[in-house]
Structure formats: structure tokens, C-alpha cells
Amino acid sequence: MSHVCPWWFCYAFDNPLRRLVHDPVAMLRPYVRPGMTCLDLGCGMGYFTMGLARLTGPAGRVAAVDLQEKMLARLTRRAARAGLTGVIQPRRCAPDDLGLSDLAGAADFALCFWMLHEVPEPARFLAQVHAAMKPGGRLLVSEPKMHVKRDAFEAELELARAGGWALGERPAIWGSLSAVLTIA
């Protein structure tokens, strides 16, 4: 399996100061509306999950997917403190299966933030996300410039295009290479 960010390292970047460059609500507001079903893929301790849940509101849901139980446990505590347990659904996945078959054709928006480069089989990952999306659904892929070179990011986007995704806008996100993909 590829490198996976250890749970304890998330404290280095999952903190209030990060909001100065990555405000989850401001970043995701153009893509998320109340009542939507969203996926936070590689959610970690829920930095973006919390923002997604606030944007979808009580009528929406956010499937927060991660490999690591400790990440999901921290997310569950945060969601409870914020009163968002009815919106956020923590889900532990396997390295080769996102466990989204029950959401086939149900998701409006998916976020893959700074983690696609950690996935052992990105084409398979992207196909599983594609299967979970509604027609017109969007996937925001963002990779850290410090770890992923532009040619590697473009190769990820080419895998997505080969798997039925259409390339949309390329939002400017601090420290990132980013693109919005839609169901072709």
C-alpha cells in the first residue's frame, strides 16, 4: 500500500490556524447546497467534514470515509460536540474498497483533499467514487504541491478522464493543485 498519513500527524495541520488558508466552508460553498449528500474521502479527523456538514445542513448527509479507526473516532467526538452526528456518517474503508456500494448514484459532491496520491490504485478509487455519484455530481480533487508534482497530478486527472469523469474548473486553493471533475 502507498504511504498513509499517520493519525497523530493530523494534529500538525488540523488546527484553527489552517482556516487562514483553507477555510472549509468558504472553499466548499460553491459546490455544496443544503440537503445534498456528500462524500469526504480520506476525511481524517474531519477538518473538511465539519464544513461539509454545516453546508448540507440537517437535511443533508456527509459520508466521512477513512482507513484509520483513530481518525474516525476523533471525527465522531468532534461531530457530537458540534451537534452534527445526524448529518455525519463516519465510515471505515479498506485499502481497496471505499465501502460506498449502498450510496450508488446517491452523492452530489465528493471531496478528495490531499490524499489521492496515497491511494494504491487510483483508477479503482476513482471508479468507486464515480459509481457513488448522481448524474452531474462533482468531485473536487486537490493535491499538495509539496508532495505531488504537476505531471503526477495531470496523470491522476488523465486516469479520471479515462474512467468517465469530465474535467471542469481548476479552483485556486492555497498550496494545492486542484480540479473539479464531473460525471461525463
Backbone as a ProteinNet text record, in pm:
[ID]
protein_1_A
[PRIMARY]
MSHVCPWWFCYAFDNPLRRLVHDPVAMLRPYVRPGMTCLDLGCGMGYFTMGLARLTGPAGRVAAVDLQEKMLARLTRRAARAGLTGVIQPRRCAPDDLGLSDLAGAADFALCFWMLHEVPEPARFLAQVHAAMKPGGRLLVSEPKMHVKRDAFEAELELARAGGWALGERPAIWGSLSAVLTIA
[TERTIARY]
84.1	0	88.1	39.4	109.9	116.1	193	204.9	69.2	38.3	-83.2	-41.3	-94.1	-61.5	-100.9	-8.7	-43.5	-143.2	-230.5	-337.5	-282.6	-173.6	-120.5	-63.5	-23.4	32.2	-74.7	-199.9	-308	-317.3	-272.9	-275.1	-185.2	-87.4	2.5	-70.2	-171.8	-240.5	-390.6	-445.4	-588.3	-603.8	-594.2	-598.1	-661	-698.2	-766	-684.6	-553.1	-472.1	-486.4	-516	-530.1	-643.9	-741.7	-854.7	-812.1	-694.3	-643.6	-619	-586.2	-558.1	-656.1	-717.6	-814.3	-938.7	-1022.3	-1148.5	-1247.2	-1284.8	-1369	-1500.3	-1569.2	-1699.1	-1680.5	-1584.9	-1561.9	-1516.4	-1428.7	-1379.3	-1487.4	-1575.8	-1672.6	-1809.8	-1836.1	-1965.8	-2005.7	-1913.3	-1955.9	-2010.1	-1984.6	-2019.4	-2129	-2157	-2244.7	-2364.6	-2480.7	-2607	-2676.5	-2767.8	-2844	-2916	-2914.5	-2983	-2901.6	-2783.5	-2701.1	-2644.3	-2608.8	-2531.9	-2389.4	-2295.2	-2154.6	-2066.6	-1951.6	-1850.7	-1724.8	-1668.7	-1538.2	-1444.7	-1365.4	-1282.6	-1143.7	-1105.7	-982.4	-1003.9	-1113.5	-1160.3	-1069.5	-983.5	-900	-986.1	-949.8	-1022.3	-1140.5	-1170	-1291.7	-1278	-1157.7	-1138.5	-1239.3	-1249.8	-1344.9	-1484.1	-1492.2	-1621.3	-1714.3	-1660	-1742	-1799	-1716.4	-1764.7	-1869.6	-1846.4	-1946.4	-2079.3	-2074.9	-2198.2	-2271	-2197.3	-2262.2	-2329.1	-2265	-2321.9	-2442.9	-2441.5	-2556.4	-2673.5	-2643.8	-2748.4	-2809.5	-2909.9	-2968.6	-3039	-3075.1	-3140.6	-3039.8	-2912.6	-2810.4	-2740.8	-2643.2	-2560	-2420.8	-2324.9	-2185.4	-2129.8	-2095.4	-2027.7	-1879.2	-1825.4	-1685.8	-1607	-1522.1	-1455.7	-1306.3	-1257.5	-1114.1	-1073.3	-945.6	-888.2	-865.7	-839.9	-790	-899.7	-917.5	-1018.9	-995.8	-870.8	-842.3	-885.4	-872.9	-921.7	-1073.3	-1142.1	-1288.5	-1338	-1265.8	-1304	-1295.9	-1191	-1176	-1286.6	-1314.8	-1422.5	-1555.8	-1583.8	-1709.8	-1724.6	-1617.2	-1621.3	-1646.4	-1579.8	-1597.7	-1741.7	-1794.5	-1930.7	-2031.2	-2010	-2100.1	-2095.8	-1975.7	-1962.6	-2029	-2026.3	-2083.3	-2231.5	-2289.3	-2429.4	-2455.5	-2357.2	-2369	-2373.9	-2400	-2399.7	-2511.9	-2617.7	-2726.3	-2693.5	-2590.6	-2552.5	-2431.2	-2335.4	-2209	-2217.5	-2178.1	-2175.1	-2031	-1958.1	-1821.5	-1822.7	-1729.6	-1721.5	-1575.8	-1546.6	-1411.5	-1407.1	-1309.1	-1295.7	-1177	-1162.7	-1048	-954	-829.1	-736.4	-783.4	-861.3	-905.9	-1056.1	-1127.1	-1272.6	-1320.9	-1380.9	-1432.3	-1558.5	-1622.1	-1743.6	-1859.8	-1875.6	-1981.1	-2092.6	-2096.4	-2194.9	-2338.8	-2365.2	-2500.5	-2536.5	-2438.8	-2463.1	-2459.1	-2469.3	-2462	-2560.5	-2506.5	-2588.5	-2651.7	-2602.2	-2667.5	-2593.9	-2464.9	-2386.3	-2387.9	-2400.1	-2399.4	-2259.1	-2179	-2045.4	-1951.8	-1827.6	-1724.9	-1598.8	-1529.4	-1403.9	-1292	-1184.5	-1064.4	-948.7	-924.8	-829.7	-698.3	-593.1	-455.3	-439.4	-504.6	-492.2	-490.6	-526.4	-530.6	-392.8	-288.6	-153.2	-119.3	-199.1	-177.3	-251.5	-336.7	-420.6	-339.6	-340.4	-260.2	-308	-439.1	-495	-589.1	-534.9	-620.6	-731.7	-708.2	-814.1	-932.4	-904.2	-1010.4	-1083.9	-1008.7	-1065.1	-1160.4	-1113	-1194.7	-1319.7	-1308.6	-1424.8	-1528.4	-1484.1	-1577.1	-1647.9	-1573.4	-1635.7	-1736.3	-1697.3	-1785.3	-1917.1	-1910.4	-2030.8	-2122.3	-2067.7	-2147.7	-2215.7	-2174.9	-2223.4	-2354	-2434.5	-2552.8	-2507.6	-2593.2	-2560.6	-2538.3	-2430.5	-2396.6	-2318.8	-2294.8	-2219.1	-2077.4	-2021.5	-1887.8	-1792	-1668.9	-1560.2	-1451.9	-1418.8	-1308.1	-1185.4	-1084.8	-958	-854.9	-786.8	-682.3	-563.1	-445	-322.7	-222	-141	-44	74.8	102.2	214.6	347.1	355.1	481.7	512.1	409	428.7	402.4	314.1	269.5	309.7	391	433.7	320.9	326.4	220.8	200.8	307.4	289.7	220.5	247.6	179.7	31.4	1.8	-137.6	-211.2	-147.3	-209.8	-234	-144.8	-164.7	-286.6	-306.1	-426.7	-552	-548	-663.6	-689.1	-583.5	-599.6	-665.4	-627.1	-694.1	-843	-874.1	-1014.5	-1089.5	-1030.6	-1095.1	-1117	-1019	-1032.3	-1142.6	-1174.1	-1277.5	-1414.2	-1432.9	-1565.5	-1589.4	-1487	-1500.9	-1466.8	-1533.1	-1500.4	-1430.6	-1329.1	-1254.1	-1328.5	-1348.1	-1413.1	-1313.1	-1357.4	-1273.7	-1154.4	-1058.1	-940	-932.4	-998.8	-1001.8	-863.5	-839.6	-714.4	-729.1	-655.9	-656.8	-512.4	-489.7	-354.6	-275.3	-153.2	-62	-102.5	-194.8	-255.4	-261.3	-266.2	-306.5	-448.3	-543.7	-683.8	-762.3	-864.1	-954	-1089.6	-1192.8	-1327	-1358.4	-1400.4	-1438.5	-1588.8	-1651.7	-1794.6	-1819.8	-1936.9	-1975.7	-1995.2	-1920.4	-1926	-2053.4
-118.4	0	124	232.3	358.8	414.9	521.1	587.3	641.2	624.8	680.7	770.6	890.6	986.7	929.4	922	866.5	956.4	896.4	969.8	1082.4	1058.3	1158.2	1279.8	1264.5	1377.3	1478.9	1438.3	1529.6	1650.7	1635.5	1749.8	1863.1	1831.8	1934.5	2028.4	1979	2064.5	2074.2	2004.5	2013.5	2100.7	2231.7	2325.6	2457.2	2543	2668.5	2761.3	2760.5	2847.3	2812.4	2688.2	2646.2	2719.2	2764.5	2834	2960.8	3011.2	3129.3	3099.9	2975.4	2939.1	2836.3	2756.5	2654.5	2663.2	2761	2771.2	2674.7	2565.4	2463.2	2516.4	2599.8	2649.5	2739.4	2830.5	2920.1	2842.5	2742.7	2664.9	2580	2524.2	2426.8	2486.2	2607.8	2672.7	2674.8	2694.2	2694.9	2560.2	2453.7	2319.8	2250.2	2298.4	2225.9	2311.6	2249.6	2316.2	2236.8	2301	2228.9	2107.8	1999.2	1877.3	1783	1821.8	1736.1	1616.9	1514.8	1402.2	1420.6	1424.7	1449.8	1337.4	1323.3	1227.2	1303.9	1276.5	1329.8	1209.9	1194.9	1076.8	1099.2	1013.6	1036.9	1152	1145.1	1256.9	1291.1	1198.2	1225.8	1250.9	1351.4	1384.6	1477.3	1502.7	1575.9	1723.9	1769.3	1912.3	1963.6	1897	1939.3	1880.2	1767.6	1703.8	1798.4	1866.2	1957.4	2069	2125.3	2229	2176.7	2057	1996.6	1978.7	1930.9	1908.1	2039.7	2144.1	2274.8	2324.5	2300.7	2344.7	2262.1	2131.5	2048.5	2069.1	2108	2128.9	1998.4	2006.5	1885.9	1794.9	1847.4	1764.2	1689.9	1722.4	1657.4	1547.1	1485.1	1386.7	1389	1357.2	1352	1216.5	1136.4	1009.3	1041.4	1026.7	1058.3	928.1	909	781.1	791.2	695.6	690.6	547.3	520.1	388.9	367.8	476.2	466.7	490.4	391.5	398.3	516.7	549.1	660.5	793.7	808.3	929.4	939.9	830.1	829.8	849.7	797.2	816.7	964.6	1031.4	1174.8	1253.1	1217.3	1281.5	1264	1145.5	1118.1	1207.7	1224.6	1314.6	1459.4	1503.7	1641	1663.4	1567.4	1579.3	1587.5	1507	1510.1	1646.3	1699.4	1830.6	1940.9	1928.1	2029.3	2006.2	1898.2	1868	1822.9	1757.5	1717.5	1566.6	1491	1344.9	1294.8	1370.3	1329.6	1351.2	1427.9	1458.6	1376.1	1361.9	1295.6	1145.8	1067	921.8	873.7	853.2	801.9	659.9	632.4	501.7	459.9	344.3	290.9	210.4	240.3	170.3	74.7	-1.7	-91.2	-27.2	-68.7	-9.8	-21.9	-124.1	-144.5	-128.1	-84.9	-71.4	43.2	144.3	258.8	226.7	114.9	77.8	170.7	209.9	304.5	241.4	110	45.6	81.8	107.8	146.7	288.5	363.9	500.8	511.7	401.1	402.2	503.9	597.9	700.1	800.5	813.7	899.2	1028.3	1036.8	1151.3	1266.8	1385.5	1508	1564.7	1549.2	1610.4	1520.4	1514	1439	1524.2	1510.6	1581.7	1480.7	1501.8	1419.3	1517.4	1555.9	1662.6	1607.8	1630.8	1596	1448.7	1361.4	1219.8	1123.8	1167.5	1074.6	1013	1088.9	1036.3	923.4	905.7	798.5	669.6	675.6	562.3	463.9	333.2	235.9	213.7	220.4	200.7	316.2	429.7	546.6	525.8	447.6	424.4	353.1	253.9	181.1	274	353.1	451.6	545.4	604.3	698.2	630.9	504.3	430.5	410.1	381.9	363.1	494.3	604.9	735.6	764.5	740	762.6	687.4	562.7	480.9	536.8	609.6	665.8	797.1	856.5	990	988.5	1092.9	1117.7	1173.4	1166.3	1236.8	1385.1	1438.8	1578.5	1598.6	1490.7	1501.2	1550.3	1616.6	1673.8	1620.1	1606.6	1562.9	1669.9	1724.6	1818.2	1740.4	1736.7	1671.2	1780.2	1771.3	1867.9	1792.3	1822	1755.4	1859.8	1824.6	1921.2	1939.6	2065.3	2094.4	2045.1	2038.9	1999.3	1851.2	1769.2	1624.5	1575	1642.3	1594.3	1695.9	1653.6	1740.6	1753	1858.8	1886.4	1769.9	1707.5	1597.4	1477.7	1453.1	1344.2	1378.4	1504.4	1546.7	1532.5	1573.6	1560	1413.1	1324.7	1180.7	1131.5	1183.3	1148.1	1193.1	1314	1365.8	1283.9	1237.4	1153.5	1020	962.8	841.3	867.5	983.5	1018.6	1030.5	1099.3	1114	977.5	890.5	755.6	676.6	712.7	644.4	709.5	803.3	861.9	995.9	1056	1189.6	1294.2	1409.1	1522.1	1627.6	1689	1791.1	1923.5	1983.9	2114.4	2220.5	2308.5	2420.8	2374.4	2463.3	2438.8	2549.8	2528.6	2634.3	2659.8	2783.2	2821.3	2792.4	2694.4	2656.7	2662.1	2733.6	2757.1	2626.3	2628	2515	2390.4	2402.9	2284.7	2291.9	2175.6	2156.5	2101.3	2166.3	2129.2	2127.6	2043.5	2035.4	1982.2	2028.9	1977.5	1882	1762.2	1662.6	1642.2	1616.5	1589.8	1457.6	1401.6	1279.3	1314.4	1247.5	1277.9	1225.4
0	0	0	-58.3	-58.4	82.6	97	226	271.3	397.7	455.7	570.7	571.2	676.4	812	907.8	1038.7	1112.9	1189.4	1257.1	1343.7	1413.9	1506.5	1434.6	1307.1	1233.1	1195	1193.1	1154.7	1246.7	1369.3	1460.1	1409.6	1326.2	1272.5	1175.9	1106.1	1009.2	1030	1125.4	1154.6	1278.5	1255.9	1367.5	1322.4	1416.9	1381.3	1290.5	1299.1	1213.2	1065.6	1036.4	897.5	828.2	903	843.1	769	799.8	729.1	581.6	547.6	408.3	351	437.8	394.5	481.6	458	531.5	465.6	535.7	471.5	415.1	489.9	442.7	320.5	325.3	212	88.4	107.4	-6	-70.7	8.9	-41.4	-73.4	-30.4	-54.4	-201.9	-296.5	-438.2	-487.7	-415.7	-462.7	-382.1	-262.1	-170	-131.4	-137.5	-101.4	8.9	81.2	184.3	125.5	201	162.3	76.1	34.5	-51.2	26	-50.7	0.8	-47.8	46.3	14.5	67.1	3	45.4	81.9	197.9	233.9	238.2	132.8	112.6	172.5	265.4	340	436.1	508.9	591.4	708.7	747.6	864.3	986.6	1062.9	1185.6	1159.7	1031.6	998	971	937.7	912	809.1	695.2	591.8	615.2	683.1	709.5	784.7	882.6	963.1	875.6	787.8	697.1	600.7	546.4	457.8	530.1	653.8	730.4	758.2	785.7	807.8	680.4	566.4	439.5	397.2	420.5	381.5	475.9	599.3	698.4	744.6	830.4	889.1	788.1	671.5	570	482.4	496.5	415.4	491.6	423.6	492	430.7	516.2	474.2	514.8	416	442	452.2	572	600.7	602.8	502.6	478.7	511.3	589.8	618.8	649.3	630	660.7	810	881.5	1017.7	1122.6	1205.8	1310.9	1404.6	1434.3	1525.7	1465.6	1335.3	1269.2	1285.1	1258.9	1266.3	1408.9	1507.3	1647.4	1684	1640.6	1667.7	1596.5	1471.9	1397	1468.4	1517.8	1587.3	1710.1	1785.2	1902.4	1860.9	1755.3	1707.8	1660	1585.6	1534.6	1649.1	1753.3	1868.8	1937.7	1957	2021.7	1940.2	1807.7	1719.6	1690.7	1742.4	1716.3	1573.5	1511.9	1371.3	1351.3	1457.1	1443.1	1352.3	1337.7	1247.9	1101.5	1073.4	935.6	893	983.2	950.8	978.1	877.9	888.6	872.2	982.6	970.8	914.3	821.9	757.2	745.7	798.8	781.8	653.1	570.3	443.1	448.4	345.4	328	225.9	221.5	124.3	-21	-51.7	-189.3	-209.2	-105.9	-117.5	-29.3	-91.2	-16.6	62	32.9	104.9	77.6	-48.1	-84.6	-167.5	-176.6	-264.5	-226.6	-99.4	-57.7	-102.3	-149.8	-196	-348.6	-417.8	-564.4	-622.6	-698.9	-763.9	-670.1	-548.5	-449.3	-415.7	-441.2	-395.2	-494.6	-440.5	-521.3	-536.5	-430.6	-427	-348.5	-393.8	-321.9	-312.7	-202.7	-179.6	-159.3	-231	-218.9	-198.9	-73.6	-44.3	8.9	-65.1	-28.9	6	-70.2	-36.6	-154.9	-274.7	-387.5	-412.8	-387.1	-406.6	-308.9	-203.8	-106.1	-141.6	-242.5	-280.2	-364.8	-327.4	-402.6	-546.3	-568.5	-702.6	-735.2	-780.8	-802.3	-905.6	-1009.9	-1109.6	-1045	-962.1	-891.9	-794.3	-721.2	-627.8	-701.8	-812.3	-888.7	-945.8	-984.5	-1035.4	-925.1	-803.5	-691.7	-656.8	-662.1	-637.3	-748.1	-872.5	-987.5	-969.2	-925.5	-907.1	-798.5	-703.7	-594.8	-631.7	-743.2	-778.1	-857.5	-835.6	-917.2	-1052.4	-1153.4	-1278.1	-1247.4	-1301.4	-1274.2	-1145.5	-1071	-947.2	-971.7	-871	-886.1	-780	-820.6	-733.6	-736.9	-620.3	-609.3	-565.6	-653.2	-623.7	-601.4	-488.7	-457.7	-401.7	-454.6	-411.1	-363.1	-263.9	-211.5	-307.3	-343	-431.8	-373.2	-240.4	-177.2	-195.3	-226.6	-243.4	-385.1	-455.7	-586.7	-693.4	-785.1	-895.4	-997.6	-1075	-1173.4	-1270	-1318.4	-1413.4	-1347.5	-1219.8	-1148.3	-1129.3	-1100.9	-1086.7	-1219.2	-1327.1	-1459	-1492.9	-1448.3	-1470	-1391.4	-1270.5	-1193.2	-1267.5	-1322.4	-1396	-1522.6	-1586.1	-1705.1	-1668.9	-1555	-1506.3	-1485.7	-1430	-1406.6	-1539.3	-1635.5	-1766.9	-1832	-1820.6	-1877.8	-1808.3	-1684.6	-1608.8	-1615	-1707	-1725.9	-1660.8	-1602.8	-1544.5	-1650.4	-1643.8	-1731	-1646.6	-1702.7	-1631.6	-1638.1	-1521.4	-1513	-1471.6	-1387.7	-1344	-1261.7	-1249.5	-1166.8	-1062.3	-949.8	-848.5	-787.5	-753.4	-687	-537.8	-489.9	-348.4	-300.3	-193.8	-143.4	-129.5	-182.5	-168.6	-242.9	-336.7	-398.6	-549.7	-608.6	-747.2	-739.4	-802.2	-782.7	-912.7	-914.3	-1029.2	-983	-1051	-1029.1	-1143.8	-1108.9	-1208.6	-1199.5	-1313.2	-1314.2	-1386.7	-1361.5	-1431.1	-1578.3	-1663.9	-1808.3	-1870.4
[MASK]
++++++++++++++++++++++++++++++++++++++++++++++++++++++++++++++++++++++++++++++++++++++++++++++++++++++++++++++++++++++++++++++++++++++++++++++++++++++++++++++++++++++++++++++++++++++++

